[in-house]
Amino acid sequence: MRKTLTALLLAATLPTLAFAMPDGGPRHHDRDHGMFKELNLSKEQRQEFRKLMGEQMKTHRDITKRYLDKLPEAEKQAMKKELDQARADQHKALRDLLNPEQQKAFDEHQKKMEARRAEMAEFKAWKAEKDKKTN
């Protein structure tokens, strides 16, 4: 049950993590898990694999941003609203699968993620303001 809960929490947070991740891609420690374990990769292969995956994620973000920047503001807002609703629906469906104790842990995790998103938004606003003043 613990593995299921972990998988559900990970699935719920992946989209958020993908957009909130700093440039350079994911940072994993030397843990053997998932595909790395199945492929029996060497340490060097894992490092190169992670590097390539990080580059792929950055390229994906850059391409997505380039096209999103071309959208009219109304369409950007509509897209954001639809994505937010899809995330809320997914969280509700995931939460409904859990028992009360698991729901409590899930809710705590969601609160932490919201706090991180708010902190990141605040930082980005501060950085944009700082950059505006220096230019």
Secondary structure as UniProt FT lines:
FT   HELIX           2..20
FT   TURN            23..24
FT   HELIX           34..39
FT   HELIX           43..68
FT   TURN            69..70
FT   HELIX           73..96
FT   HELIX           100..134
//
